[in-house]
Amino acid sequence: MSIIEHVVLFKVKGDTEQEKVNAMLNNLNGLVSLDPVLHLTAGPVHRIKAPILNFTHMLHSRYKSKEDLNTYSAHPEHQRVVKENVIPICDDIMAVDWVADNDPTPLSPPPGSAFKVTFLKLKESVSNEMQGGILGEIKGVKEGISGIQQMTCGENFSPARAKGFSLASVAVFGGVGEMEAAVGNEEYVNLQKQKVRDNVDGVIVVDYVVPASSP
């Protein structure tokens, strides 16, 4: 089974009432009950490293196939939540989807788990062969850093809302302490390696913690 990873980043307007933010998160988390969804979590961003793009909240979900992701996206309840609870209070939204390079277990990391999501925007001159080499460097991170419980990476297949970011990865840790101990610097995304650094135009790194309680 090839798991589909779906990450959405939201920038909530600064003057939004907390009640409306809570309503957005409650309704997004409620979408976990839809049939195609294997896993879904939404909440505030713990930390973000992204010049200009200052996102405030994140959703991460998983599906068995691209078709299941499409079914979720087109579902009337998903459409309702986006229209009524998300769009009215957000200044910006971006989404990245990729086919996981392995089957992550558990599919639903428990509350308190810490995620580190990394998006890379490659220079236009990068060839497919070079892109494959960069993905290989990202895959090598799991072996080189202790504390990662699961990690997937891949090429974005939904460019419309990805702002030009084409490679993505998510690493899951037992908690914030484990994440910060393991990846206390930018070496995590292998930017110290010339092969990656010389071919990247932009990087977004988002830290996220699965909320302790679900709605």
Disulfide bonds with the S-S distance in Angstrom:
none
